[in-house]
Amino acid sequence: MSQEAAAEARPMSVIDRIALGFSSFLNVLSAIWLVAISLLILYDVVGREFFGSPLYGTNEIVANSVLSILFLQLPLSILTRGSLRTTITYGALGVRGKGIVDAISYLCGAILFACIAYGGWNFMIESWEIGELEGSGIVSIPVYPIRTLVVAIGFVGCLICLLVAWQGLTRPGDYVDE
């Protein structure tokens, strides 16, 4: 049975539905942001090439947006198990073994995301206190919303990883291919 068919066959708990809905919302938000950045780049290029008038600050906006877009997509990628995996030994394991490997992997991911949230907390607070800006010259872009997003998604990523690890331990048959 494919993962898509297995996903449709298994019942979803309330926590699963909330996690999927919130992660999907963040993913849609990242897609909208990506389209907006694409239009911004197009406007900058057209303005620069045809009218000699670039949109100042485009570089700073794009540089800060790339990290934000990536982080917004991470929770859904984790929840749908869309991460890269080495299958040499994983494929040789049974359902229970795969569930244990998944649980260990996602617990490591939870620790990583918790460290990102914890490590970014003081920088986020300081950034808000001083009104941190990036850029020079004509345009300065606020950095504190991006720092806040990194901390928030670090926290969300930690929770999603813990959920997926729990699923791997308690219901491995629902989430791994045989």
N, C-alpha and C positions, 0 to 999 in steps of 0.2 A: 504494500500500500504506500503510495507517495505521501510526502509530508503534507501536501495540500489537502489530500483526501483525509488523512488522519486528523488534520486540524479541523476540518468540517465535521468529522464524526464525533469528536470528543466534546463533552459538555464543558461550557466555560463557567467558572465561578465568578462571583461578583468582582473579586479582586482582579481576575484575568480580564474581565470586560473593562474595568476602570483603567487598568494599565494599558490595554490595547487602545482604548479610546483616547486617552491622554497622549500616548506615544504617537498615534496617528495624527492627532491635532498638531503636535510639535513638528511632525514630518510635513504636513500641509503648510504650516507656517514657514518652514525652511524652503519649500518649493516656491512659495509666493516671494520670499526674500530673494531667492535665486533669480527669479524672473525680473524683479525690480532692479537687481544689480546688473543683470544683462542689459536692461533698457538704459540704465545709467551709463554703462560703458558705451553702448551704441550712441547715445546722445553726446557723450564726450568725444568719441571718434569723429562723428559727423560734424560736430561743432568745430573741432580742431582742424579737420581736413578741408571742409568746404567754406567755413566762415571765419577761420582764424581765431575762434573764440572757444577754447576748451572749457569744460566745466571744472572749475577749481575744486580740489578736495576729493576728486574721484579716486585717486590712488589710496588715500587714507581710508575712505569708506570701504573700498573693495578689500583692502588688507584686513580690516577689522571684521568684515562680513564673512570672509572665508572660514575663519574659526567658528563663528557663530552658526553658520549653516551646517557645518560638519557636526557640531555638538547637538544641534536640534535633531539631526537624523539618527544619532546613536541609539536612543532608547528603543525606537522601533526596530532597528537593525538587530539589537540584542534580543529583543522579545520574539522576533520571528526567526531567530537563530540564523541570521544572514551573515554572520561573521565568518572569516576564513578559518579553515580547519585542516589539519593534516590528517589524512584518512588511512595512512599505512597501518598503524596499530589499531586505530579506532574501528575500522571496518571489520577487524577480526574479533571484536568483543561482542558479547551478547547484549540484549536489551538492558539488563541490570548494570553491566559493566559500562555501557555507553552512558547510562544515567549518572553513574558515579563519576566518570570522567567529565561529563558536562557540569555536574555539581561542583567539582573541584575547579574547573576552568572558570565558571561564573563566580565562584567565591573569590578567586584571584581577581577577577574583573571588579567585583564589589569593593575589594580592598583598594584597588587602583582608583576607582571613582571616588571612594571616601577620602583617599589621600589628595586627590585633585581638589575636592570640595574643601577639605581642611586646610590644605596648603594655600589655596587662593583666598580664603576668608579674610585674613588680615590685609592683604593687598586690595581686596574689594572694599573693605571698610575705609582704608586710607584713601582710596581712589574717590569714594563718595565725599569724604571729608574735605579733600583739597580740590574737588571738581576737576580731576585729571583729564587733560586734553592731549590729543596727538595731532601732530601736523605743525607746519611752520609757514609763516608768511600769511597768505590771504585767508586760509581756512584752517580751523582747528576742529577736530572731531572729538566728542566726549567718549572716553574709554570706560567710564564706570558702568554703563549698561552692559558692555561686553564682559567685563569682569564679573558682574552679577550673574549673567547668563552662564558663564563657565562654572561658577560655584553651584548655581541651582541645578544645572544639568548634571554636574558631578554627583549631587545628592540623588537626583532622579535615577541616574545611571546605576548608582549603588543599589537603590531599591529594586530596580528592574532586574539587576543581576542576582540579587538575593531571591527574588521571586522565581527566576528561571532555575537557579540552583535548587530551590525547594521542589520545584516541579520535577527536576531530574532525579531527585532522591525519592520522592513519594509516588510519582506517576511516570516512570521512565517510558513505559509502553505507549503512552499518549504522545510523546514528544520526540522519540528517536525512531529511525528507520531500522527494520530488522534485517 
